[in-house]
Amino acid sequence: MKSFLRKIVLGAAVVGALGAASGVAIAQDINIIAVTHGQANDPFWSVVKNGVSAGAKDAGVSIDYRAPETFDMVAMSQLIDAAVNQKPAGLIVSIPDSSALGPSIQKAVAAGIPVISINSGSDVSKSLGALLHVGQDEYSAGKAAGEKLKEMGGKVAICVNQEVGNVSLDQRCKGFSDGFAGTVTVLPVSNDPADVRAKVKAALSSNPDIDTVMALGASTAGEPSLAAVADAGMTGKIKVATFDLSADFLKAVAAGDAAFAIDQQQFLQGYLPVVFLANYAKYGLIPGGNVPSGPNLITKEKAAQVVELSAKGIR
């Protein structure tokens, strides 16, 4: 029995040594912190978080995902400061407001913490010291959407913005307006779907010339906009498109009740930075520039293929 136990202990020691030699033990000591502006009630950010978790599992590192309960830049800057004090091996941040968050991000860089930005802030990421940005160019994506909806015959539109002041969403509306080249009015709303539905319905009632609705988030604004159009008895007559994906909005696209959805592949926005920072910590390897995760227009022909993955929190 003693001999058998000695063999088990020896075997465990050999496995441990091999693990250390291969870098597995080192990877397990790598802690990465992600701080985003994503709100708890927004399904978009749950997909980002799923990507973060998958990246940590595949890279063999630990991850701590944090976000303020509401769109609150003061609270978010405090979360970044708290993360810096913990001295993680890497920091992932979204940058919806560089003026509010820039000083905290620069503190991280000054402390020697590698930073990768995601989702928003591609235009300021490098100047704040981030290694790179993973996301889509929001203005270009908005312009592509505007051009497509113009091609579909749109002339008078509203851009439904659930976070006015979020630079990325403002860029989406600006790009959409420039690409659409018609009449565009920004409609400020909250993240409450009932509020979105009511305000879009009121906008349609006050201006019967509106033929296009551009929403900036599938679940928070796109689905309620579709409901408002249905309330007005205009399903299929008013073109509704959205940034990002949700299973229900994609079903509407597949049925011909919505024009398209813009996929920025936010799963990759969570997944890739974790893998990049893990490899940077272990081997000093990092891509040489920003990584575009989108845009990809999901039209009727593609929608059915994406519905299942969207329901699983991947697309």
MILO-102641 format. One record per residue (C-alpha): residue number from 0; residue in one letter; x, y, z. Coordinates in Angstrom, 2 decimals. Example, Ala and Ser with C-alpha at 12.3 -4.5 7.8 and 13.67 -1.06 7.14 Angstrom:
# residues 2
[0,a,[12.30,-4.50,7.80]]
[1,s,[13.67,-1.06,7.14]]
***
This chain:
# residues 315
[0,m,[0.00,0.00,0.00]]
[1,k,[2.80,2.42,0.91]]
[2,s,[4.49,1.66,-2.40]]
[3,f,[1.22,2.30,-4.24]]
[4,l,[0.77,5.65,-2.46]]
[5,r,[4.33,6.65,-3.27]]
[6,k,[3.63,5.96,-6.96]]
[7,i,[0.52,8.18,-6.86]]
[8,v,[2.42,11.02,-5.20]]
[9,l,[5.30,10.65,-7.64]]
[10,g,[2.89,10.59,-10.59]]
[11,a,[1.16,13.76,-9.37]]
[12,a,[4.51,15.46,-8.97]]
[13,v,[5.51,14.56,-12.52]]
[14,v,[2.19,15.83,-13.90]]
[15,g,[2.61,19.06,-11.94]]
[16,a,[6.11,19.52,-13.25]]
[17,l,[5.00,18.90,-16.82]]
[18,g,[2.16,21.38,-16.36]]
[19,a,[4.52,24.04,-15.09]]
[20,a,[6.93,23.37,-17.93]]
[21,s,[4.16,23.73,-20.49]]
[22,g,[3.01,27.04,-19.06]]
[23,v,[-0.36,25.78,-17.78]]
[24,a,[0.48,26.62,-14.16]]
[25,i,[1.63,30.09,-15.19]]
[26,a,[-1.55,30.69,-17.19]]
[27,q,[-3.68,29.85,-14.18]]
[28,d,[-2.00,32.71,-12.30]]
[29,i,[-2.93,35.26,-14.95]]
[30,n,[-5.87,37.44,-13.92]]
[31,i,[-7.57,39.74,-16.42]]
[32,i,[-10.25,42.31,-15.56]]
[33,a,[-12.89,43.58,-17.99]]
[34,v,[-14.79,46.80,-17.31]]
[35,t,[-17.51,47.79,-19.78]]
[36,h,[-20.40,50.25,-19.85]]
[37,g,[-22.84,47.44,-20.69]]
[38,q,[-25.99,47.53,-18.62]]
[39,a,[-27.39,44.49,-16.89]]
[40,n,[-30.69,44.62,-18.80]]
[41,d,[-29.03,44.68,-22.24]]
[42,p,[-28.78,41.24,-23.89]]
[43,f,[-26.05,42.58,-26.19]]
[44,w,[-23.59,42.71,-23.30]]
[45,s,[-24.51,39.25,-22.08]]
[46,v,[-23.09,37.98,-25.40]]
[47,v,[-19.90,40.01,-24.82]]
[48,k,[-19.66,38.46,-21.36]]
[49,n,[-20.16,34.99,-22.85]]
[50,g,[-17.23,35.71,-25.16]]
[51,v,[-15.09,36.88,-22.23]]
[52,s,[-15.86,33.69,-20.31]]
[53,a,[-15.14,31.46,-23.31]]
[54,g,[-11.86,33.26,-23.96]]
[55,a,[-10.76,32.80,-20.35]]
[56,k,[-11.61,29.10,-20.46]]
[57,d,[-9.75,28.51,-23.73]]
[58,a,[-6.70,30.53,-22.65]]
[59,g,[-6.59,29.03,-19.16]]
[60,v,[-6.73,32.37,-17.31]]
[61,s,[-9.04,33.89,-14.72]]
[62,i,[-11.38,36.73,-15.63]]
[63,d,[-13.36,39.27,-13.63]]
[64,y,[-16.12,41.03,-15.57]]
[65,r,[-17.50,44.30,-14.16]]
[66,a,[-20.02,46.92,-15.32]]
[67,p,[-22.07,49.71,-13.70]]
[68,e,[-25.76,49.02,-13.18]]
[69,t,[-26.72,51.97,-15.41]]
[70,f,[-24.99,54.01,-18.09]]
[71,d,[-22.90,55.90,-15.54]]
[72,m,[-19.45,57.17,-16.53]]
[73,v,[-18.50,58.20,-12.98]]
[74,a,[-19.28,54.71,-11.70]]
[75,m,[-17.42,53.15,-14.61]]
[76,s,[-14.30,55.26,-14.04]]
[77,q,[-14.38,54.16,-10.40]]
[78,l,[-14.55,50.52,-11.50]]
[79,i,[-11.50,51.06,-13.72]]
[80,d,[-9.60,52.73,-10.87]]
[81,a,[-10.44,49.81,-8.57]]
[82,a,[-9.23,47.37,-11.22]]
[83,v,[-5.93,49.26,-11.57]]
[84,n,[-5.39,48.99,-7.81]]
[85,q,[-5.63,45.20,-8.12]]
[86,k,[-2.79,45.19,-10.68]]
[87,p,[-4.20,42.60,-13.10]]
[88,a,[-2.14,41.05,-15.91]]
[89,g,[-4.40,42.85,-18.36]]
[90,l,[-7.38,45.21,-18.53]]
[91,i,[-10.21,45.24,-21.08]]
[92,v,[-12.31,48.41,-21.33]]
[93,s,[-15.00,49.94,-23.49]]
[94,i,[-14.67,53.71,-24.03]]
[95,p,[-18.06,55.34,-24.66]]
[96,d,[-16.82,58.66,-23.24]]
[97,s,[-13.09,59.34,-23.48]]
[98,s,[-13.30,62.58,-21.50]]
[99,a,[-14.78,60.79,-18.50]]
[100,l,[-12.82,57.55,-18.74]]
[101,g,[-9.54,58.66,-20.29]]
[102,p,[-7.74,59.60,-17.04]]
[103,s,[-8.55,56.23,-15.46]]
[104,i,[-7.38,54.32,-18.53]]
[105,q,[-4.17,56.34,-18.63]]
[106,k,[-3.57,55.47,-14.96]]
[107,a,[-3.74,51.81,-15.92]]
[108,v,[-1.23,52.30,-18.72]]
[109,a,[1.08,54.32,-16.45]]
[110,a,[0.95,51.48,-13.93]]
[111,g,[2.25,49.09,-16.59]]
[112,i,[-1.05,47.27,-17.11]]
[113,p,[-1.65,46.21,-20.74]]
[114,v,[-5.00,47.61,-21.94]]
[115,i,[-7.19,46.54,-24.86]]
[116,s,[-10.32,48.53,-25.69]]
[117,i,[-13.47,46.99,-27.11]]
[118,n,[-16.76,48.01,-28.68]]
[119,s,[-16.48,51.79,-28.38]]
[120,g,[-13.53,54.16,-28.50]]
[121,s,[-11.66,53.04,-31.61]]
[122,d,[-10.88,56.68,-32.41]]
[123,v,[-9.23,57.40,-29.04]]
[124,s,[-7.94,53.99,-28.00]]
[125,k,[-4.39,54.45,-29.24]]
[126,s,[-4.03,57.98,-27.86]]
[127,l,[-4.97,56.71,-24.39]]
[128,g,[-2.25,54.07,-24.53]]
[129,a,[-4.27,50.94,-25.32]]
[130,l,[-2.46,48.20,-27.23]]
[131,l,[-5.30,47.87,-29.73]]
[132,h,[-9.07,47.99,-30.21]]
[133,v,[-11.48,45.17,-31.03]]
[134,g,[-14.78,46.34,-32.50]]
[135,q,[-16.35,47.94,-35.53]]
[136,d,[-16.05,51.46,-36.87]]
[137,e,[-19.44,52.81,-35.82]]
[138,y,[-19.64,55.70,-38.27]]
[139,s,[-18.82,53.45,-41.23]]
[140,a,[-21.33,50.84,-40.07]]
[141,g,[-24.01,53.52,-39.74]]
[142,k,[-23.22,54.90,-43.18]]
[143,a,[-23.47,51.42,-44.73]]
[144,a,[-26.88,50.98,-43.07]]
[145,g,[-28.04,54.36,-44.33]]
[146,e,[-26.95,53.63,-47.88]]
[147,k,[-28.74,50.27,-47.80]]
[148,l,[-31.99,51.78,-46.51]]
[149,k,[-31.79,54.58,-49.09]]
[150,e,[-31.36,51.89,-51.74]]
[151,m,[-34.53,50.26,-50.37]]
[152,g,[-36.44,53.48,-51.01]]
[153,g,[-36.25,55.24,-47.64]]
[154,k,[-36.61,59.03,-47.59]]
[155,v,[-37.71,60.09,-44.08]]
[156,a,[-36.22,58.34,-41.04]]
[157,i,[-35.83,58.39,-37.30]]
[158,c,[-32.68,57.14,-35.56]]
[159,v,[-33.73,55.63,-32.22]]
[160,n,[-30.89,56.28,-29.73]]
[161,q,[-31.18,54.67,-26.29]]
[162,e,[-27.95,56.22,-24.96]]
[163,v,[-27.60,59.78,-26.27]]
[164,g,[-24.13,60.91,-25.17]]
[165,n,[-22.57,57.52,-25.83]]
[166,v,[-20.11,58.57,-28.53]]
[167,s,[-20.37,55.26,-30.38]]
[168,l,[-24.15,55.46,-30.66]]
[169,d,[-23.97,59.11,-31.70]]
[170,q,[-21.51,58.06,-34.44]]
[171,r,[-23.96,55.40,-35.61]]
[172,c,[-26.69,58.00,-36.06]]
[173,k,[-24.28,60.41,-37.78]]
[174,g,[-23.09,57.73,-40.18]]
[175,f,[-26.65,56.63,-40.84]]
[176,s,[-27.74,60.18,-41.59]]
[177,d,[-24.86,60.75,-44.01]]
[178,g,[-25.45,57.47,-45.82]]
[179,f,[-29.24,57.83,-45.93]]
[180,a,[-29.00,61.33,-47.41]]
[181,g,[-32.67,61.98,-46.67]]
[182,t,[-34.45,63.51,-43.68]]
[183,v,[-33.22,61.99,-40.40]]
[184,t,[-34.35,62.90,-36.88]]
[185,v,[-32.63,61.48,-33.81]]
[186,l,[-35.20,60.16,-31.33]]
[187,p,[-33.76,60.03,-27.78]]
[188,v,[-35.18,57.17,-25.69]]
[189,s,[-34.21,55.20,-22.58]]
[190,n,[-33.23,51.55,-22.20]]
[191,d,[-36.81,50.73,-21.17]]
[192,p,[-38.51,48.85,-24.06]]
[193,a,[-41.91,50.24,-23.04]]
[194,d,[-40.55,53.79,-23.27]]
[195,v,[-39.01,53.06,-26.68]]
[196,r,[-42.26,51.60,-28.00]]
[197,a,[-44.30,54.58,-26.78]]
[198,k,[-41.92,57.21,-28.17]]
[199,v,[-41.52,55.54,-31.56]]
[200,k,[-45.30,55.18,-31.82]]
[201,a,[-45.71,58.87,-30.95]]
[202,a,[-43.10,59.84,-33.56]]
[203,l,[-44.90,57.83,-36.25]]
[204,s,[-48.21,59.42,-35.31]]
[205,s,[-46.80,62.94,-35.42]]
[206,n,[-45.12,62.47,-38.81]]
[207,p,[-46.87,60.10,-41.25]]
[208,d,[-44.06,60.66,-43.78]]
[209,i,[-41.66,58.52,-41.73]]
[210,d,[-40.86,55.44,-43.81]]
[211,t,[-37.69,54.21,-42.08]]
[212,v,[-36.70,53.42,-38.48]]
[213,m,[-33.03,52.87,-37.60]]
[214,a,[-32.60,51.39,-34.11]]
[215,l,[-29.25,51.23,-32.34]]
[216,g,[-29.78,48.05,-30.32]]
[217,a,[-31.81,44.97,-31.24]]
[218,s,[-33.46,44.09,-27.92]]
[219,t,[-33.54,47.52,-26.32]]
[220,a,[-34.67,49.54,-29.35]]
[221,g,[-35.18,47.30,-32.39]]
[222,e,[-37.84,44.98,-31.02]]
[223,p,[-39.86,47.80,-29.37]]
[224,s,[-39.64,49.76,-32.65]]
[225,l,[-41.10,46.78,-34.51]]
[226,a,[-43.90,46.65,-31.93]]
[227,a,[-44.58,50.38,-32.41]]
[228,v,[-44.76,49.94,-36.17]]
[229,a,[-47.19,47.06,-35.64]]
[230,d,[-49.27,49.25,-33.31]]
[231,a,[-49.49,51.78,-36.13]]
[232,g,[-50.62,49.07,-38.56]]
[233,m,[-47.55,49.66,-40.73]]
[234,t,[-45.70,46.32,-40.49]]
[235,g,[-43.91,45.69,-43.76]]
[236,k,[-44.61,49.23,-44.96]]
[237,i,[-42.16,51.06,-42.71]]
[238,k,[-38.63,49.72,-43.03]]
[239,v,[-37.09,48.87,-39.64]]
[240,a,[-33.42,48.01,-39.23]]
[241,t,[-31.23,47.70,-36.16]]
[242,f,[-27.67,47.49,-35.01]]
[243,d,[-26.83,44.21,-33.26]]
[244,l,[-28.85,41.01,-33.05]]
[245,s,[-31.58,39.32,-31.09]]
[246,a,[-33.41,36.10,-31.88]]
[247,d,[-36.80,37.84,-32.13]]
[248,f,[-35.55,40.63,-34.38]]
[249,l,[-33.84,38.10,-36.63]]
[250,k,[-37.10,36.17,-36.89]]
[251,a,[-38.76,39.40,-38.06]]
[252,v,[-36.02,39.84,-40.68]]
[253,a,[-36.50,36.27,-41.86]]
[254,a,[-40.26,36.87,-42.12]]
[255,g,[-39.78,40.07,-44.11]]
[256,d,[-41.17,42.29,-41.32]]
[257,a,[-37.78,43.98,-40.73]]
[258,a,[-35.14,45.10,-43.22]]
[259,f,[-31.89,43.83,-41.68]]
[260,a,[-29.72,43.71,-38.58]]
[261,i,[-26.09,44.80,-38.32]]
[262,d,[-23.90,42.16,-36.70]]
[263,q,[-20.76,43.50,-35.06]]
[264,q,[-20.02,40.02,-33.67]]
[265,q,[-19.78,41.13,-30.06]]
[266,f,[-18.89,37.63,-28.92]]
[267,l,[-15.50,38.25,-30.54]]
[268,q,[-15.25,41.61,-28.74]]
[269,g,[-15.28,39.68,-25.47]]
[270,y,[-13.36,36.61,-26.60]]
[271,l,[-10.41,37.99,-28.56]]
[272,p,[-9.05,40.53,-26.02]]
[273,v,[-8.85,37.84,-23.34]]
[274,v,[-6.89,35.53,-25.64]]
[275,f,[-4.69,38.41,-26.81]]
[276,l,[-3.87,39.53,-23.26]]
[277,a,[-3.23,35.94,-22.14]]
[278,n,[-0.72,35.43,-24.95]]
[279,y,[0.82,38.83,-24.24]]
[280,a,[1.32,37.90,-20.59]]
[281,k,[2.75,34.47,-21.42]]
[282,y,[4.75,35.12,-24.56]]
[283,g,[4.78,38.86,-25.29]]
[284,l,[2.69,38.29,-28.44]]
[285,i,[0.09,40.83,-29.57]]
[286,p,[-1.53,41.73,-32.93]]
[287,g,[0.04,44.70,-34.66]]
[288,g,[-3.14,46.77,-34.96]]
[289,n,[-6.86,47.08,-34.35]]
[290,v,[-9.09,44.08,-35.08]]
[291,p,[-12.44,44.83,-36.80]]
[292,s,[-15.24,42.54,-35.57]]
[293,g,[-17.87,43.96,-37.95]]
[294,p,[-20.06,45.17,-39.57]]
[295,n,[-21.95,42.36,-41.27]]
[296,l,[-25.48,43.08,-42.57]]
[297,i,[-27.84,40.21,-41.77]]
[298,t,[-30.59,40.30,-44.38]]
[299,k,[-33.54,37.97,-44.96]]
[300,e,[-31.34,35.46,-46.79]]
[301,k,[-28.99,35.10,-43.80]]
[302,a,[-31.29,35.64,-40.84]]
[303,a,[-32.60,32.10,-40.34]]
[304,q,[-29.04,30.76,-40.08]]
[305,v,[-28.16,33.18,-37.28]]
[306,v,[-31.31,32.85,-35.14]]
[307,e,[-30.21,29.70,-33.33]]
[308,l,[-26.80,31.08,-32.41]]
[309,s,[-28.35,34.34,-31.25]]
[310,a,[-30.68,32.41,-28.94]]
[311,k,[-27.61,30.66,-27.51]]
[312,g,[-25.91,33.96,-26.71]]
[313,i,[-23.18,33.69,-29.35]]
[314,r,[-24.45,35.92,-32.18]]
***
